[in-house]
Amino acid sequence: MYGPCLMYAIRPPEYFPGLPFWALMLRCERIVLADGFQYSRQTFQNRARIRNPTGWQWITVPLKRGRHGRTIRDVEIDNTVPWRGKHFRSLSFNYRTTPYFEFYEDRFAGLYEQDWPHLGPLTVASVRLVARLMSLDAPEVLSERDEEAEPPAASELLLESDPPDLLGTRLRFNEPEYHQNFEGFEPGMSILDLLFNHGPDTKSLIAGGIIHPPDPRNNGSPS
């Protein structure tokens, strides 16, 4: 059962999302990955930013034509393009020398060994995989197809970048500057960058950037 302090979030699932998404996850008891939302171009729903020697690059899941107006879960991936091997090679090339890539490598290899006909299940799986690797006890990570995915009446947690007309508690988050595997610091990277570089410290580094709201599970302290 959920108590009166429950916060929940409803987000379109993204492909290995960036740090603000995970800051929100650390303050929610439940998150619904809304794979029934309409697919949006030029978002992070089918692409992620990773570091490389010259700065950063996209890893992008190719999609079939005819995706306009479709839900995220119904958008078809173009598997005539060998994107799975390409993405794993990109991660290996750019992160092989980080402290934790080899520690997590098999888990990511397993994801890329699977067939993914549609975008929605892939994005949901990418979030669930990282949540497990971060040892998140909460939130419940649900897709819209899961039973009882409708959140109970409570406070919705939003990002500051969300449209201003949405009602809920706004999460204030300053992305921490952390050591990356190439010279300099590039903000706005996928969670993969922080995970491969800092492993089990990933959760605490994200929590340290949360300004508001406080964590009700930690005596109200900010992190």
N, C-alpha and C positions, 0 to 999 in steps of 0.2 A: 504494500500500500504506500501511496505517496503522501507526504506530510504537507502542511500548509505552506512551506517554503519552496515547494517545487517550482523549478523553472524548466521550461521546455523550449525547443527551437524547431522550426520547420525550414529546411534548407534544400534547394536543388542539389543533388549530389554532384561532386566535382571529382576530377581525376587527380588523385593525390593532392588535396587542397593545400593552400598556403596557411601561414601561421594564424591569421585572424580566425579562420574557421576552427582551428584547434583550440584557440583561447576560448571560443564560445563553447566548445565541447567540454572544457574543464569546468564550466560553470553550470552545465545543464544536468538534470537528472534523466532527461529523455530528449532524444533528437530524432525527428522523422526526416529521413532523406526522401524528399518529395520527387520521386522519379516519374510522377504523373504530371509534373509541370511541363510546360512547352519548352522544347529545346531552344536555346538562344545562341546565336553565332557570336564569335569574338568574346567568349567568356572562358572560364576554366573548366567547363563541363567535359571537354574532350582534349584538353592539353594542360601541360604543367611546365613550369620554368625550373631548369636545373643549372648549376654552375658548370662552366667549362674554362679552359685556360685563358680565353680572351674576354670573359665576362659571364654571359649566360646564353642559353639556347632553349627553344621549345622542344618538348617531345609531344607530338600530336597524334591522336587516334584518328585515322582517316575514316570518313563517313561516306556512305552512298548518297547519291542524289535523291531528291524527293523528301528530304528531312524537314523542309519548311512546314511549320504547323503541327509537327508530330510531337508527342511526348518524349521525354528523355529515354524512357524505357523502351519505346518503340522505334527509336532511331537505329538504323542498321549500320553496322561497322563494315567498311569495305575491306574484307579479308583477302582480296586479290593483291593487296599491298602487304608485304611482309613486315608489318609494323611491330609485331611482338618481339621478334628477334632484334630489330633495329633499336627498340626502346631499351631492351635488356643490355645490348652492347653499349649503348650510350651511357647507361648507368654504370656499367662495369668500367668503361674507359675513363669516365670522369671521377668516379668515386672509389676505384680499386685501392687507392693509397690512403683512404680515410681510415680512422681507427675502427669503425664498426661495419663497414660494408660486408666483409667476409662473414661476420657474425650473423647478418640478416640475409645473406645472399640466397640461400636455399629457399627461403620463404617467398622472395620475389620471383625466383626462377619458377616456383610452382604456380604462381599466378599467371606468368607468361606462357606456361606450357598448356594452359587451358584454352579451349575455344570460346570466343566471345562473339556471338552473332549480333548482339545488341548493346548499345552504349550504357543503358541504365544499370544492368547487372554488373558490368565492369566497374563503373564508378562507385557503386555501393560496396563492391568487394574491395576496392582500393582503400576506402575509408575504414572498413572493418579490419582489414589486415593491419593497417598502421595503428588502429586503436588497440589491437591485441599486442603489438610490439611495444607500445607505450604502457602496457599494463593498466589500461583505464578500467577501473571497476565500474564506473559510470561514465557516460550515460548509456542507457539502452539505445542501441542503434537500430532503428527500424526503417524499412522501406514502406511505401504506401500499400504494398500488397500484403504486408504482415498483418496477422489478426490483431485487432484492437490497436491499430496504429494511431487512431485518433487520440491526441493528447487530452488529458483531463483538464478541467477548468483550472487555470493557474496563470502565472505570469510568463508571457513569451519573451525570450531573450533575443535581441536583435543586434546586428552590427551597426556601428555608427554610420557606415556607408549605405545602409539600407534606405529605401525611400522614406522621406520625413513624415508621410501621412500614415505610416504603419504605427500601431499602438503597441507599446511594450517597453521593457527595460533595455536601455542601450548599453552595450558593452564597450568600454573604453580600453583600448589596448595600444601600447607602444611596442612595436617590434624590437626585440632585443638585438643588439649587435653582437655577433658571436664569431668564433674562429671558423673560417671556411678553408677548404683544401687548396685554394689558389689565392694568390696575392690580392689584397684588398677585400672589401666587403660589398657584396651585392644584395640589397634588400629585395623583398618580394619573391623569394624562392619558394618552391614546393616544400612541404614538410620533409620530403626525402633528404634535402640538403642538411637540415638540422639533425635528422635522425642518423644519417651515416657519419656525420662528424662528431656527434655528442652522445649517441646511444641512450643509455638510461637517464641521462641528465636532461633529455629533451623536454620532458613534462615540466620539470622545475624551471627551466629557462623560459618556457612559454608562460607559466604561471607568474613569473617575476615581472612580465610585461603587462599584466592585467591591473588596471587602475580601478575599475568599477565594472560590475558589482563585486562586493566581497564574497568570499566563499562561505556559505552557511554551514558547510560540513567541517569547517576548520575554525570554529568559534568566531566567525565573522571576519577573520583577518583577510587581507587582500590576496594572499596566496598560501 
